[in-house]
Amino acid sequence: MKDFLIYFLALLLGFTLLHDSNYKKILEIFNKNNNYYSSSPAKLKTSKELAFIYVTSSTCPYCNDEELLSTIDKIKYQLKEKADSMGYNFTAIGVGIEQSSSIGLRHFSKSGFYDEIIVGNSWNNIGSLYYIQDHFKGVAMTPQLIITMRDYQVLNPSDINFRENAGLTNEVELVRKTGLTNISNWYKNGLQIPFNNTD
C-alpha cells in the first residue's frame, strides 16, 4: 500500500509539472535553443574567445520590450556564428540587476539561453562591478550590451578541451551599446565589431 501511495504521488506531481505554464515555457525555450548548447559546449578549443555580456533588469520597461528580447537572442546566435567562422570560442553572459535572483532568472528566460548568468544584489553584483564600475568603465543603465575579446593561457597543453585547464589572461572591450535604440540599431546595421582593437 505504501509503495502504491508513493507511485500515485509521483504521478500526480509529474502531471502537475507538465501542466504548469512556467514549466512548459521553460521546456519550449530549451527545445528552441538546444542547438546553441549542443554546438557550443563549455569547452575551450582555442586561446581566443568572443564574449557577449548583456546587462538587463526585470523592472526596466525597455528591457521587457518584446522586439528587444527577440533581438538579443538573435544577436547571440549571429555572434556565435561569427566567432565560429573566425576560429574563436564564444560565450554568452547575462548580468541581472535585480534584488530577487529568482525573478531575474525568469526574466533572462525571455531572451534565450546563456552560458553564464550573474543575477541579484542589484548594481553590486560581481558582473556589474566588473563590467561597468571597476575593470571596465561604463554607465549604470539597462539595457546594456558589451562585447569583449578574451585571451586564455592554456595551463595544461595536453588537455586543451576544458576550461578548468586554462586561465584568463586578458580581456578587451570591443563594443558597448546602451539603451534599446542603440542596441537595435547596432543589430540592424550588421553587428559591426572592430576586431583590430584586440591587437
N, C-alpha and C positions, 0 to 999 in steps of 0.2 A: 504494500500500500504506500509506504514511504517513497519507494522508487517511482511509483506512478505519479505521486504528487509533484515530485521534483521534475519529472518529464513534462507534466502538464504546465507547470510554472515556466519552464524553459520555453515551451511552445508559445505560451501567452506573451512572454517577454519578446520573443522573436517577432511575433505578429504585430505587437505594438511598435517596435522599432521600424519595421518595414512600412508601416502606415504613418509614421511620423514625417511631417513635411520637411523638417530640417534634415533628417537622415536621408530622405530621397534627394534633396537638393545637393547635399554633400556628395552622395553617390554619383549623381549626374555630373557634377563638376569633375570628380575623379575620373570617370569614364571619358569625358571630353578631353581631359588634359593628360591622360595616361601616356600618350606618345611622347609628351615632353619629358616625362620621367624615365621612360624606358630608353630614350635616346640620349638622356643627359644624366647619367649616374653621378653620384657624388664621388667621383674619382678624378685624380689629377693626371692628365695624359701628357701635358707639356708644361713648360715653365711659365707660360703666359695665360692670363685669364681676363676676359671681359666681364665686368661686374655691373649688374643692374640694381640700383638701390631706389626703392620707391617709398617716400615718406608720406603718410596719409593719416587720417583720423575719421572715426565714425561720426563725430559731431560736426564735421566740416561739411556744409551743404555742397560745395564744389566737388569734394571727394566722393560724394554719393551720386554724382551725375552719371546716368546710365551710359551715355556715349563715352565719357572718360573711362569708366570701368572697362568697357569693351576695348578701348584704345590701349590701355595699359596692358591688357592681356595680349593684344596683337603685337605691341612693341616688343614684349618678351620673346615671342616666337621669332620675329624678324631679326632681332639682335642675336638670338641663338644661331639662326641660320648664317648670319654674317660672321659670327665667331667661328663656326664650323668651317666655313669656306676659307677662312684665313689661318686655320690650324690652331685656334685658341680654344681654351676651355671657356665655359660660360656659367655664371651663377646668378640667380635672381634672389634678391634680398628685400624683405619688407620691414619697414620701420614704422610701428604703430604708435602714434602719440595718443595714448589712452590712459585713463585712470583704471579701467577694468580690462584685464588681459583677455577674458573670455569674450567680451563684446568686441574687442579688437580683432580677435581671431575670426569671428563671424564676418566682420567687415572685410577682411582680406580674402575670404572665400568668394567674394563677389567679383574679384579680378583675377581669378585663376589660381594656379598653384605657385608656390615659391620654394626654393631650396632651403631658405632660412627665414625665419620671422622673429623680429625683436619687438615685443609689444608690452605696454604697461609702463608705469612710473612716469607718465606724461613726457615732458621735454627732458627729463633727467635720465631716460633710459640710455643704455650704452650706445645704441645706434645713433640716437640724436646727438649725444655728446661727441662721438667720433666723427660723424659725417657733417655736422652742422656747427658745433660750437668749439671743438678743440683741435683735432688733427686737420680737418677740412673746415674752412670757414664759409658759412652760408647764412641765409636769413631764416629765422624761425617761423616758417609758414607752410601750410599744406594747401593743395597737394604739391609735392616736390619730387623731381626725378634727377638722379645723379648717375652718371656713367663713369666708371673708372677702369683703368688697366692695372692689373696686379702682376707682380713678378714673384715667382716662388723659387726657393733654393731647394733642390732635392736632397734630402738628408741621407737617404738610402738609395743610391743609384741602381741597386739590384732589384728594387721593388718600387718603381715609379708610379704604380697604379693607384695607390691610396694616399689620400690627403694627410693621413697621420704621419707619413714619411716625408713631409715637405713643410718648409717654413716660409711664411710671407715675408719677403724682404723689402718690397717697395710697392706703393700704390699711388697712381697719378690720376687726378681728376681730368676727364676729357670733356664732359658735358654736364651742365647743371641747368635745369629748367624749372622755374617756379610758377605756379598758377595754372589753372585749367587751360587758358588760351595759349600760353607758351608751350605747354606740353602737346596740345592738339596740333598746333602749327608745326612743331618740330616733326611730328609723325607725318603730317600731310606733305611736308617738304622733303621727305625721303630719309629721315633719321641720319642726317649728316654728322659724322664723328671725325674730329681732327686727330687721326692716329699718329701723325707726325709729332704731336706733343709728347709722345712717350719716349722720344729719343733723348 
